[in-house]
Amino acid sequence: MKYRLKYYVISLCRLLMTAGCVFPVSRRRVLLSSDEGSCYSCNPRSIFEAMYRLYGDKFEYVWVLNEASKLPGAFRGKVRTVRFLSLKHVYYLLTSGFVISNLGVEPFLPRRRSQTVISAEHGGGSYKRMYMRPRMISADEWRYIMRMRKLRGMLTDIVLASCEKQLHEHAEDYGIAPERFIRSGFPRNNRFFATDETDLQARKGEFRAWYGIAPGNLMVLYAPTFRGTHRHRQHSWNDVCVKSVAVSLRRRFGKEVTFLYRRHRHSLPGTDSGFPVVDVTDYPDMQDLLEFADVLITDYSSSIWDFGITLKPAFLYVPDLERFESERGFYTPIDQWPYPYSTTVEGLCGLIEGYCRKESTERLLSHQKEVGSFENGGSAEYVAAVINDIFMKTCQ
């Protein structure tokens, strides 16, 4: 009953929102949103920065940010900010020529032909499935999810794809024709192809100083994904950040270890392992952490797609593998993922101590080729050019 009511409320909102269509669409206005206004990050950030650099004030930019202070100082006074689902946000949803979000468009938005809606996505590669299996949730909730899927599919004009395999999997899951996907790669991953080493070391130094991390320590990022759904959150534990894992890391890589723990935004805090850990859950941009980390430990997170581009070592700790596969499942069998996995801490230690850089690099490159990676270091500029081309055609 609850989900049926939610659907009717959204349908009513869509109907009422059509009154807002009296406001003209500004084709040069670009509305950007990342994680429902919680941060300035991900693909929308990289698209925006490429557009700003390439086209300047040819476009008008509006960022959805619940805290305006999160907009970098260089853009303040030049870029508007609005809070998620505020009246101003709704106004700009109705009147922006381009609407870009990494979580999909709001389903109450009425369709306007003069708008271009872009799903910038937030998870690359071909790993965990988009939805929980239907049998894991109520029939009403599944029906609601499918209705929202249909609404968003009708509203979306362009979807970014990180690889060929993902393109076809998401086309089926979203109910969106493959022709509406662009083989762009993810703009946020540009940085992994053309890193200025001097700049990177300077930023890493600032990061270490801020969190009190010794200059010579190995930074090991533990970043598990969420369980359940973002509306039904479950707990997350930092149970990998323990002495035995630190000892194995020190043996293999020859450095003292500092664990960085990043809980997923859709997870609830769990029991602490008791081992010294630097909590980076509130750090604004995951891509920075992937750049700074020497080693990644995760589970089913799509962060392995981004991190794999760096060719740095990563390991998967999946103690609930059987349950997770039963509840959600995978697009690609976990045995074919680019990094090794273990269901126990002891097994994880064995993987770490047996790490071979040459074998890992070969496995990563083979995986990227197998799934048809679109990542090439020019994704942000490519998407910016697509937007500019659409704009120029509509202005003729």
URMO-V992873 format. One record per residue. RES is the residue in one letter. D_FIRST is the distance of its C-alpha to the first C-alpha in Angstrom with 2 decimals. Layout:
res d_first
RES D_FIRST
RES D_FIRST
This chain:
res d_first
M 0.00
K 3.83
Y 5.54
R 5.10
L 6.17
K 8.66
Y 9.96
Y 10.64
V 12.30
I 14.36
S 15.32
L 16.46
C 18.35
R 20.01
L 21.14
L 22.49
M 24.12
T 26.23
A 28.26
G 29.37
C 31.05
V 33.99
F 34.98
P 37.18
V 36.51
S 39.22
R 39.96
R 41.75
R 38.89
V 37.13
L 33.93
L 33.40
S 30.64
S 30.51
D 27.63
E 25.94
G 29.18
S 29.89
C 33.15
Y 35.96
S 36.06
C 35.32
N 35.94
P 35.34
R 38.09
S 40.51
I 39.91
F 40.46
E 43.62
A 45.03
M 44.41
Y 45.93
R 48.92
L 49.49
Y 48.71
G 48.90
D 48.07
K 47.75
F 44.01
E 42.13
Y 39.76
V 36.73
W 35.12
V 31.66
L 32.67
N 31.14
E 34.67
A 37.34
S 39.90
K 38.51
L 40.06
P 43.54
G 46.39
A 48.01
F 45.27
R 44.79
G 45.99
K 45.61
V 41.87
R 39.15
T 36.23
V 32.88
R 29.99
F 26.71
L 24.41
S 27.17
L 28.28
K 31.22
H 29.12
V 27.13
Y 30.53
Y 31.99
L 29.03
L 29.83
T 33.59
S 34.53
G 36.28
F 35.03
V 31.74
I 31.98
S 29.36
N 29.22
L 25.40
G 24.74
V 24.36
E 21.63
P 19.28
F 19.48
L 23.21
P 24.59
R 27.07
R 30.69
R 33.48
S 35.81
Q 33.69
T 33.78
V 30.77
I 31.76
S 29.64
A 32.14
E 30.30
H 30.71
G 31.34
G 34.40
G 35.67
S 33.94
Y 32.58
K 29.08
R 26.36
M 24.00
Y 20.69
M 19.77
R 20.21
P 17.16
R 17.73
M 17.43
I 13.72
S 10.59
A 10.38
D 7.12
E 9.13
W 12.20
R 11.17
Y 10.39
I 13.76
M 15.52
R 14.56
M 15.88
R 18.80
K 19.65
L 19.62
R 21.77
G 23.97
M 24.72
L 25.71
T 27.84
D 31.54
I 33.05
V 32.01
L 34.49
A 35.39
S 37.38
C 38.67
E 38.82
K 36.71
Q 33.86
L 34.10
H 33.34
E 30.65
H 28.71
A 29.35
E 27.54
D 24.64
Y 24.21
G 24.86
I 27.80
A 31.26
P 33.83
E 36.09
R 33.96
F 34.66
I 37.91
R 40.06
S 40.63
G 40.08
F 38.47
P 40.32
R 39.80
N 42.00
N 45.07
R 46.40
F 46.93
F 49.42
A 51.68
T 51.69
D 54.55
E 55.73
T 57.46
D 54.38
L 52.15
Q 54.53
A 54.68
R 50.89
K 50.72
G 53.46
E 51.58
F 48.44
R 50.54
A 52.26
W 49.06
Y 47.58
G 50.99
I 51.19
A 54.74
P 56.07
G 56.91
N 53.75
L 51.52
M 48.09
V 45.42
L 41.87
Y 39.09
A 35.83
P 33.05
T 29.80
F 26.37
R 24.34
G 20.60
T 19.05
H 19.82
R 16.44
H 16.99
R 20.72
Q 23.24
H 26.83
S 29.90
W 33.44
N 36.82
D 38.28
V 40.43
C 42.41
V 44.85
K 48.64
S 48.98
V 47.21
A 49.31
V 52.45
S 51.67
L 51.02
R 54.28
R 56.18
R 55.01
F 55.10
G 57.83
K 56.20
E 54.67
V 50.88
T 48.41
F 44.74
L 42.30
Y 38.70
R 35.83
R 32.35
H 29.63
R 27.79
H 24.42
S 25.91
L 26.44
P 30.07
G 31.30
T 34.58
D 37.74
S 40.38
G 43.14
F 45.20
P 46.15
V 43.57
V 43.24
D 39.62
V 38.99
T 35.20
D 35.63
Y 38.29
P 37.27
D 37.94
M 37.44
Q 40.09
D 42.71
L 41.95
L 42.28
E 45.59
F 46.88
A 45.92
D 48.61
V 46.26
L 42.50
I 40.58
T 36.94
D 34.65
Y 32.32
S 32.51
S 33.51
S 36.11
I 38.45
W 38.57
D 39.91
F 42.07
G 43.54
I 45.23
T 47.36
L 48.50
K 48.31
P 47.47
A 43.94
F 42.60
L 39.20
Y 38.19
V 35.33
P 35.18
D 31.65
L 32.51
E 31.46
R 28.02
F 27.42
E 28.60
S 26.32
E 23.15
R 23.96
G 27.32
F 30.06
Y 31.36
T 34.88
P 35.93
I 36.71
D 40.30
Q 40.78
W 39.66
P 42.51
Y 42.74
P 43.32
Y 40.81
S 41.02
T 38.68
T 41.07
V 42.91
E 46.19
G 45.45
L 44.50
C 47.87
G 49.58
L 47.99
I 49.09
E 52.64
G 52.95
Y 51.81
C 54.08
R 53.82
K 55.37
E 53.05
S 49.96
T 51.05
E 51.68
R 48.27
L 46.53
L 48.52
S 48.00
H 44.21
Q 44.15
K 46.27
E 44.24
V 40.90
G 42.74
S 42.48
F 42.66
E 43.59
N 47.04
G 47.28
G 46.95
S 43.21
A 42.82
E 45.74
Y 44.52
V 41.10
A 42.88
A 45.24
V 42.44
I 40.97
N 44.45
D 45.23
I 42.15
F 43.13
M 46.73
K 45.87
T 43.69
C 46.54
Q 49.13
